[in-house]
C-alpha cells in the first residue's frame, strides 16, 4: 500500500479520462465536499456499496439532494471522491522502516503497514473490498481501482528490483509475478468469512514470513531470521 504515493501523476490523468464524473470541488466549497465524501465513506462501511444512497448521504451532512449534486453531479462522481479520499489515506506508510532503508526494510514495512491498518483502520479494508466487488461489474469503478493497483504494483516491483541489485533477493526472481502474487494474497484478506482482527494479523504475519523465504537469496543473513 505504500506504493500509492506513486499515484500523483496517474491520479490526475485518470481523473481527466473520467471527465463526465468530475465533481465540483474547488474554492470555498471544498470543505463541504469533503464532508460529503466522508459521509459516503462511512455509509459504505456500515451498509456496503449496495446501501450507498445519495439521499442518505445528504441527510447525514445536513444538506438537500440538490446541494449534494452541485458538488457531485452523479453517484459515480461521489464514488470517485471516496476512492480519491481512500487513496490519500493509504498514501503514507504507517510502518516506516528504520534507517537504513534497504529493500528488505521496505518489504517488511509493506506488511507491517497493513498490520497497523488492520488494527487502527479496519474500515479501509472494508471499503476496498466493497469497491473491488462493485468493480467486477462497474467499469468506472474498475478504472479507478486500476489506477490504485498500478501504483501499488509499481512500488512493489521497484522494491523487489532494488533487492536484487543489492544482492539480498534472488537473482532469478520474477519481480512482476511476485508483486502480483503479493497483491492477490493481501487483497484476499477482505474476502474472509468473518472479520477477526487477531486472525487477520496472524495471516499477514505468516504471509510476510513466507514471502521473505521466497524472495531472499540463500546467502542473505535475514533469511534465517525469516524462517523462525
C-alpha positions as protocol buffer text, in pm:
chain_id: "A"
residue {
  index: 1
  type: UNK
  ca { x: 0 y: 0 z: 0 }
}
residue {
  index: 2
  type: UNK
  ca { x: 290 y: 230 z: 42 }
}
residue {
  index: 3
  type: UNK
  ca { x: 308 y: 235 z: -337 }
}
residue {
  index: 4
  type: UNK
  ca { x: 2 y: 460 z: -355 }
}
residue {
  index: 5
  type: UNK
  ca { x: 230 y: 761 z: -308 }
}
residue {
  index: 6
  type: UNK
  ca { x: 347 y: 699 z: -666 }
}
residue {
  index: 7
  type: UNK
  ca { x: -1 y: 776 z: -794 }
}
residue {
  index: 8
  type: UNK
  ca { x: 3 y: 1157 z: -806 }
}
residue {
  index: 9
  type: UNK
  ca { x: 57 y: 1175 z: -1180 }
}
residue {
  index: 10
  type: UNK
  ca { x: -161 y: 873 z: -1250 }
}
residue {
  index: 11
  type: UNK
  ca { x: -445 y: 1017 z: -1041 }
}
residue {
  index: 12
  type: UNK
  ca { x: -466 y: 1340 z: -1238 }
}
residue {
  index: 13
  type: UNK
  ca { x: -453 y: 1171 z: -1577 }
}
residue {
  index: 14
  type: UNK
  ca { x: -704 y: 905 z: -1472 }
}
residue {
  index: 15
  type: UNK
  ca { x: -943 y: 1166 z: -1334 }
}
residue {
  index: 16
  type: UNK
  ca { x: -929 y: 1356 z: -1664 }
}
residue {
  index: 17
  type: UNK
  ca { x: -1018 y: 1035 z: -1850 }
}
residue {
  index: 18
  type: UNK
  ca { x: -1341 y: 1016 z: -1650 }
}
residue {
  index: 19
  type: UNK
  ca { x: -1436 y: 1375 z: -1717 }
}
residue {
  index: 20
  type: UNK
  ca { x: -1808 y: 1307 z: -1712 }
}
residue {
  index: 21
  type: UNK
  ca { x: -1794 y: 1235 z: -1339 }
}
residue {
  index: 22
  type: UNK
  ca { x: -1559 y: 1514 z: -1236 }
}
residue {
  index: 23
  type: UNK
  ca { x: -1702 y: 1677 z: -919 }
}
residue {
  index: 24
  type: UNK
  ca { x: -1732 y: 2050 z: -847 }
}
residue {
  index: 25
  type: UNK
  ca { x: -1488 y: 2078 z: -558 }
}
residue {
  index: 26
  type: UNK
  ca { x: -1286 y: 2397 z: -583 }
}
residue {
  index: 27
  type: UNK
  ca { x: -1255 y: 2711 z: -376 }
}
residue {
  index: 28
  type: UNK
  ca { x: -1453 y: 2762 z: -51 }
}
residue {
  index: 29
  type: UNK
  ca { x: -1683 y: 2465 z: -123 }
}
residue {
  index: 30
  type: UNK
  ca { x: -1401 y: 2218 z: -76 }
}
residue {
  index: 31
  type: UNK
  ca { x: -1468 y: 2153 z: 296 }
}
residue {
  index: 32
  type: UNK
  ca { x: -1835 y: 2079 z: 241 }
}
residue {
  index: 33
  type: UNK
  ca { x: -1744 y: 1842 z: -44 }
}
residue {
  index: 34
  type: UNK
  ca { x: -1503 y: 1665 z: 193 }
}
residue {
  index: 35
  type: UNK
  ca { x: -1787 y: 1625 z: 445 }
}
residue {
  index: 36
  type: UNK
  ca { x: -1998 y: 1464 z: 175 }
}
residue {
  index: 37
  type: UNK
  ca { x: -1718 y: 1222 z: 85 }
}
residue {
  index: 38
  type: UNK
  ca { x: -1658 y: 1125 z: 448 }
}
residue {
  index: 39
  type: UNK
  ca { x: -2030 y: 1064 z: 497 }
}
residue {
  index: 40
  type: UNK
  ca { x: -2041 y: 844 z: 186 }
}
residue {
  index: 41
  type: UNK
  ca { x: -1733 y: 655 z: 306 }
}
residue {
  index: 42
  type: UNK
  ca { x: -1893 y: 592 z: 647 }
}
residue {
  index: 43
  type: UNK
  ca { x: -2214 y: 472 z: 482 }
}
residue {
  index: 44
  type: UNK
  ca { x: -2019 y: 221 z: 270 }
}
residue {
  index: 45
  type: UNK
  ca { x: -1850 y: 91 z: 587 }
}
residue {
  index: 46
  type: UNK
  ca { x: -2189 y: 48 z: 756 }
}
residue {
  index: 47
  type: UNK
  ca { x: -2408 y: -75 z: 470 }
}
residue {
  index: 48
  type: UNK
  ca { x: -2181 y: -165 z: 180 }
}
residue {
  index: 49
  type: UNK
  ca { x: -2189 y: -30 z: -173 }
}
residue {
  index: 50
  type: UNK
  ca { x: -2544 y: -152 z: -219 }
}
residue {
  index: 51
  type: UNK
  ca { x: -2651 y: 66 z: 73 }
}
residue {
  index: 52
  type: UNK
  ca { x: -2492 y: 384 z: -63 }
}
residue {
  index: 53
  type: UNK
  ca { x: -2779 y: 627 z: -126 }
}
residue {
  index: 54
  type: UNK
  ca { x: -2707 y: 988 z: -213 }
}
residue {
  index: 55
  type: UNK
  ca { x: -3022 y: 1098 z: -28 }
}
residue {
  index: 56
  type: UNK
  ca { x: -2899 y: 943 z: 296 }
}
residue {
  index: 57
  type: UNK
  ca { x: -2555 y: 1096 z: 245 }
}
residue {
  index: 58
  type: UNK
  ca { x: -2718 y: 1438 z: 207 }
}
residue {
  index: 59
  type: UNK
  ca { x: -2920 y: 1388 z: 527 }
}
residue {
  index: 60
  type: UNK
  ca { x: -2608 y: 1292 z: 723 }
}
residue {
  index: 61
  type: UNK
  ca { x: -2427 y: 1604 z: 606 }
}
residue {
  index: 62
  type: UNK
  ca { x: -2732 y: 1825 z: 664 }
}
residue {
  index: 63
  type: UNK
  ca { x: -2789 y: 1937 z: 306 }
}
residue {
  index: 64
  type: UNK
  ca { x: -3054 y: 1863 z: 45 }
}
residue {
  index: 65
  type: UNK
  ca { x: -3006 y: 1640 z: -258 }
}
residue {
  index: 66
  type: UNK
  ca { x: -2980 y: 1935 z: -497 }
}
residue {
  index: 67
  type: UNK
  ca { x: -2688 y: 2076 z: -299 }
}
residue {
  index: 68
  type: UNK
  ca { x: -2515 y: 1737 z: -292 }
}
residue {
  index: 69
  type: UNK
  ca { x: -2550 y: 1712 z: -670 }
}
residue {
  index: 70
  type: UNK
  ca { x: -2383 y: 2053 z: -703 }
}
residue {
  index: 71
  type: UNK
  ca { x: -2068 y: 1903 z: -550 }
}
residue {
  index: 72
  type: UNK
  ca { x: -2108 y: 1557 z: -707 }
}
residue {
  index: 73
  type: UNK
  ca { x: -2332 y: 1560 z: -1017 }
}
residue {
  index: 74
  type: UNK
  ca { x: -2362 y: 1179 z: -1027 }
}
residue {
  index: 75
  type: UNK
  ca { x: -2327 y: 886 z: -792 }
}
residue {
  index: 76
  type: UNK
  ca { x: -2019 y: 783 z: -991 }
}
residue {
  index: 77
  type: UNK
  ca { x: -1861 y: 1119 z: -912 }
}
residue {
  index: 78
  type: UNK
  ca { x: -1928 y: 1065 z: -542 }
}
residue {
  index: 79
  type: UNK
  ca { x: -1775 y: 718 z: -555 }
}
residue {
  index: 80
  type: UNK
  ca { x: -1473 y: 867 z: -733 }
}
residue {
  index: 81
  type: UNK
  ca { x: -1445 y: 1111 z: -443 }
}
residue {
  index: 82
  type: UNK
  ca { x: -1448 y: 819 z: -199 }
}
residue {
  index: 83
  type: UNK
  ca { x: -1173 y: 641 z: -396 }
}
residue {
  index: 84
  type: UNK
  ca { x: -958 y: 956 z: -401 }
}
residue {
  index: 85
  type: UNK
  ca { x: -1014 y: 1001 z: -25 }
}
residue {
  index: 86
  type: UNK
  ca { x: -908 y: 642 z: 38 }
}
residue {
  index: 87
  type: UNK
  ca { x: -601 y: 683 z: -184 }
}
residue {
  index: 88
  type: UNK
  ca { x: -492 y: 985 z: 20 }
}
residue {
  index: 89
  type: UNK
  ca { x: -537 y: 784 z: 340 }
}
residue {
  index: 90
  type: UNK
  ca { x: -328 y: 499 z: 201 }
}
residue {
  index: 91
  type: UNK
  ca { x: -51 y: 717 z: 62 }
}
residue {
  index: 92
  type: UNK
  ca { x: 165 y: 731 z: 376 }
}
residue {
  index: 93
  type: UNK
  ca { x: 309 y: 408 z: 511 }
}
residue {
  index: 94
  type: UNK
  ca { x: 223 y: 380 z: 882 }
}
residue {
  index: 95
  type: UNK
  ca { x: 517 y: 149 z: 950 }
}
residue {
  index: 96
  type: UNK
  ca { x: 808 y: 345 z: 811 }
}
residue {
  index: 97
  type: UNK
  ca { x: 1129 y: 139 z: 810 }
}
residue {
  index: 98
  type: UNK
  ca { x: 1417 y: 249 z: 1028 }
}
residue {
  index: 99
  type: UNK
  ca { x: 1737 y: 365 z: 859 }
}
residue {
  index: 100
  type: UNK
  ca { x: 1900 y: 233 z: 651 }
}
residue {
  index: 101
  type: UNK
  ca { x: 1609 y: 192 z: 410 }
}
residue {
  index: 102
  type: UNK
  ca { x: 1718 y: -128 z: 238 }
}
residue {
  index: 103
  type: UNK
  ca { x: 1491 y: -320 z: 5 }
}
residue {
  index: 104
  type: UNK
  ca { x: 1432 y: -576 z: 279 }
}
residue {
  index: 105
  type: UNK
  ca { x: 1337 y: -295 z: 520 }
}
residue {
  index: 106
  type: UNK
  ca { x: 1086 y: -164 z: 267 }
}
residue {
  index: 107
  type: UNK
  ca { x: 941 y: -509 z: 201 }
}
residue {
  index: 108
  type: UNK
  ca { x: 892 y: -570 z: 572 }
}
residue {
  index: 109
  type: UNK
  ca { x: 739 y: -224 z: 612 }
}
residue {
  index: 110
  type: UNK
  ca { x: 483 y: -313 z: 345 }
}
residue {
  index: 111
  type: UNK
  ca { x: 342 y: -594 z: 555 }
}
residue {
  index: 112
  type: UNK
  ca { x: 383 y: -403 z: 883 }
}
residue {
  index: 113
  type: UNK
  ca { x: 183 y: -116 z: 734 }
}
residue {
  index: 114
  type: UNK
  ca { x: -107 y: -349 z: 658 }
}
residue {
  index: 115
  type: UNK
  ca { x: -97 y: -497 z: 1008 }
}
residue {
  index: 116
  type: UNK
  ca { x: -112 y: -149 z: 1159 }
}
residue {
  index: 117
  type: UNK
  ca { x: -405 y: -54 z: 937 }
}
residue {
  index: 118
  type: UNK
  ca { x: -596 y: -370 z: 1029 }
}
residue {
  index: 119
  type: UNK
  ca { x: -565 y: -268 z: 1394 }
}
residue {
  index: 120
  type: UNK
  ca { x: -619 y: 107 z: 1362 }
}
residue {
  index: 121
  type: UNK
  ca { x: -835 y: 150 z: 1050 }
}
residue {
  index: 122
  type: UNK
  ca { x: -1014 y: -177 z: 962 }
}
residue {
  index: 123
  type: UNK
  ca { x: -1271 y: 34 z: 774 }
}
residue {
  index: 124
  type: UNK
  ca { x: -1016 y: 79 z: 494 }
}
residue {
  index: 125
  type: UNK
  ca { x: -1016 y: -295 z: 420 }
}
residue {
  index: 126
  type: UNK
  ca { x: -1395 y: -298 z: 425 }
}
residue {
  index: 127
  type: UNK
  ca { x: -1425 y: -14 z: 175 }
}
residue {
  index: 128
  type: UNK
  ca { x: -1152 y: -153 z: -51 }
}
residue {
  index: 129
  type: UNK
  ca { x: -1328 y: -489 z: -61 }
}
residue {
  index: 130
  type: UNK
  ca { x: -1666 y: -329 z: -132 }
}
residue {
  index: 131
  type: UNK
  ca { x: -1517 y: -130 z: -417 }
}
residue {
  index: 132
  type: UNK
  ca { x: -1342 y: -437 z: -557 }
}
residue {
  index: 133
  type: UNK
  ca { x: -1665 y: -637 z: -570 }
}
residue {
  index: 134
  type: UNK
  ca { x: -1853 y: -347 z: -730 }
}
residue {
  index: 135
  type: UNK
  ca { x: -1569 y: -306 z: -980 }
}
residue {
  index: 136
  type: UNK
  ca { x: -1635 y: -653 z: -1123 }
}
residue {
  index: 137
  type: UNK
  ca { x: -1950 y: -518 z: -1288 }
}
residue {
  index: 138
  type: UNK
  ca { x: -1885 y: -145 z: -1292 }
}
residue {
  index: 139
  type: UNK
  ca { x: -1619 y: -37 z: -1547 }
}
residue {
  index: 140
  type: UNK
  ca { x: -1594 y: 314 z: -1397 }
}
residue {
  index: 141
  type: UNK
  ca { x: -1501 y: 184 z: -1052 }
}
residue {
  index: 142
  type: UNK
  ca { x: -1278 y: -80 z: -1212 }
}
residue {
  index: 143
  type: UNK
  ca { x: -1088 y: 200 z: -1385 }
}
residue {
  index: 144
  type: UNK
  ca { x: -1039 y: 387 z: -1056 }
}
residue {
  index: 145
  type: UNK
  ca { x: -909 y: 75 z: -883 }
}
residue {
  index: 146
  type: UNK
  ca { x: -680 y: 1 z: -1176 }
}
residue {
  index: 147
  type: UNK
  ca { x: -505 y: 330 z: -1105 }
}
residue {
  index: 148
  type: UNK
  ca { x: -466 y: 228 z: -741 }
}
residue {
  index: 149
  type: UNK
  ca { x: -330 y: -114 z: -835 }
}
residue {
  index: 150
  type: UNK
  ca { x: -82 y: 26 z: -1087 }
}
residue {
  index: 151
  type: UNK
  ca { x: 76 y: 244 z: -821 }
}
residue {
  index: 152
  type: UNK
  ca { x: 94 y: -40 z: -568 }
}
residue {
  index: 153
  type: UNK
  ca { x: 233 y: -284 z: -826 }
}
residue {
  index: 154
  type: UNK
  ca { x: 493 y: -34 z: -944 }
}
residue {
  index: 155
  type: UNK
  ca { x: 611 y: 23 z: -588 }
}
residue {
  index: 156
  type: UNK
  ca { x: 643 y: -349 z: -513 }
}
residue {
  index: 157
  type: UNK
  ca { x: 830 y: -417 z: -837 }
}
residue {
  index: 158
  type: UNK
  ca { x: 1073 y: -133 z: -764 }
}
residue {
  index: 159
  type: UNK
  ca { x: 1138 y: -269 z: -413 }
}
residue {
  index: 160
  type: UNK
  ca { x: 1197 y: -622 z: -546 }
}
residue {
  index: 161
  type: UNK
  ca { x: 1426 y: -498 z: -824 }
}
residue {
  index: 162
  type: UNK
  ca { x: 1623 y: -295 z: -569 }
}
residue {
  index: 163
  type: UNK
  ca { x: 1664 y: -607 z: -355 }
}
residue {
  index: 164
  type: UNK
  ca { x: 1805 y: -798 z: -649 }
}
residue {
  index: 165
  type: UNK
  ca { x: 2055 y: -519 z: -719 }
}
residue {
  index: 166
  type: UNK
  ca { x: 2156 y: -517 z: -352 }
}
residue {
  index: 167
  type: UNK
  ca { x: 2219 y: -890 z: -374 }
}
residue {
  index: 168
  type: UNK
  ca { x: 1965 y: -954 z: -98 }
}
residue {
  index: 169
  type: UNK
  ca { x: 1687 y: -1103 z: -312 }
}
residue {
  index: 170
  type: UNK
  ca { x: 1718 y: -1398 z: -551 }
}
residue {
  index: 171
  type: UNK
  ca { x: 1866 y: -1304 z: -886 }
}
residue {
  index: 172
  type: UNK
  ca { x: 1618 y: -1529 z: -1069 }
}
residue {
  index: 173
  type: UNK
  ca { x: 1314 y: -1365 z: -904 }
}
residue {
  index: 174
  type: UNK
  ca { x: 1031 y: -1271 z: -1140 }
}
residue {
  index: 175
  type: UNK
  ca { x: 952 y: -936 z: -981 }
}
residue {
  index: 176
  type: UNK
  ca { x: 629 y: -868 z: -1170 }
}
residue {
  index: 177
  type: UNK
  ca { x: 486 y: -1211 z: -1095 }
}
residue {
  index: 178
  type: UNK
  ca { x: 592 y: -1185 z: -730 }
}
residue {
  index: 179
  type: UNK
  ca { x: 428 y: -843 z: -696 }
}
residue {
  index: 180
  type: UNK
  ca { x: 106 y: -980 z: -847 }
}
residue {
  index: 181
  type: UNK
  ca { x: 107 y: -1275 z: -607 }
}
residue {
  index: 182
  type: UNK
  ca { x: 162 y: -1048 z: -307 }
}
residue {
  index: 183
  type: UNK
  ca { x: -121 y: -820 z: -414 }
}
residue {
  index: 184
  type: UNK
  ca { x: -357 y: -1113 z: -472 }
}
residue {
  index: 185
  type: UNK
  ca { x: -282 y: -1261 z: -131 }
}
residue {
  index: 186
  type: UNK
  ca { x: -327 y: -932 z: 52 }
}
residue {
  index: 187
  type: UNK
  ca { x: -643 y: -841 z: -138 }
}
residue {
  index: 188
  type: UNK
  ca { x: -789 y: -1171 z: -25 }
}
residue {
  index: 189
  type: UNK
  ca { x: -790 y: -1053 z: 336 }
}
residue {
  index: 190
  type: UNK
  ca { x: -1118 y: -876 z: 268 }
}
residue {
  index: 191
  type: UNK
  ca { x: -1289 y: -1193 z: 149 }
}
residue {
  index: 192
  type: UNK
  ca { x: -1264 y: -1391 z: 471 }
}
residue {
  index: 193
  type: UNK
  ca { x: -1581 y: -1538 z: 619 }
}
residue {
  index: 194
  type: UNK
  ca { x: -1568 y: -1302 z: 917 }
}
residue {
  index: 195
  type: UNK
  ca { x: -1361 y: -1004 z: 1024 }
}
residue {
  index: 196
  type: UNK
  ca { x: -1139 y: -1119 z: 1311 }
}
residue {
  index: 197
  type: UNK
  ca { x: -850 y: -870 z: 1357 }
}
residue {
  index: 198
  type: UNK
  ca { x: -634 y: -1115 z: 1552 }
}
residue {
  index: 199
  type: UNK
  ca { x: -666 y: -1389 z: 1293 }
}
residue {
  index: 200
  type: UNK
  ca { x: -607 y: -1149 z: 1004 }
}
residue {
  index: 201
  type: UNK
  ca { x: -299 y: -1008 z: 1177 }
}
residue {
  index: 202
  type: UNK
  ca { x: -158 y: -1357 z: 1215 }
}
residue {
  index: 203
  type: UNK
  ca { x: -234 y: -1427 z: 849 }
}
residue {
  index: 204
  type: UNK
  ca { x: -42 y: -1117 z: 736 }
}
residue {
  index: 205
  type: UNK
  ca { x: 248 y: -1204 z: 966 }
}
residue {
  index: 206
  type: UNK
  ca { x: 271 y: -1550 z: 810 }
}
residue {
  index: 207
  type: UNK
  ca { x: 243 y: -1406 z: 460 }
}
residue {
  index: 208
  type: UNK
  ca { x: 532 y: -1173 z: 539 }
}
residue {
  index: 209
  type: UNK
  ca { x: 750 y: -1460 z: 665 }
}
residue {
  index: 210
  type: UNK
  ca { x: 671 y: -1685 z: 370 }
}
residue {
  index: 211
  type: UNK
  ca { x: 731 y: -1402 z: 122 }
}
residue {
  index: 212
  type: UNK
  ca { x: 1074 y: -1339 z: 271 }
}
residue {
  index: 213
  type: UNK
  ca { x: 1160 y: -1708 z: 244 }
}
residue {
  index: 214
  type: UNK
  ca { x: 1055 y: -1695 z: -121 }
}
residue {
  index: 215
  type: UNK
  ca { x: 1240 y: -1380 z: -228 }
}
residue {
  index: 216
  type: UNK
  ca { x: 1555 y: -1381 z: -18 }
}
residue {
  index: 217
  type: UNK
  ca { x: 1884 y: -1509 z: -154 }
}
residue {
  index: 218
  type: UNK
  ca { x: 2014 y: -1816 z: 29 }
}
residue {
  index: 219
  type: UNK
  ca { x: 2320 y: -1617 z: 131 }
}
residue {
  index: 220
  type: UNK
  ca { x: 2117 y: -1339 z: 298 }
}
residue {
  index: 221
  type: UNK
  ca { x: 2157 y: -1342 z: 680 }
}
residue {
  index: 222
  type: UNK
  ca { x: 1797 y: -1224 z: 722 }
}
residue {
  index: 223
  type: UNK
  ca { x: 1674 y: -1545 z: 560 }
}
residue {
  index: 224
  type: UNK
  ca { x: 1743 y: -1739 z: 877 }
}
residue {
  index: 225
  type: UNK
  ca { x: 1552 y: -1484 z: 1085 }
}
residue {
  index: 226
  type: UNK
  ca { x: 1256 y: -1502 z: 849 }
}
residue {
  index: 227
  type: UNK
  ca { x: 1244 y: -1879 z: 876 }
}
residue {
  index: 228
  type: UNK
  ca { x: 1189 y: -1867 z: 1255 }
}
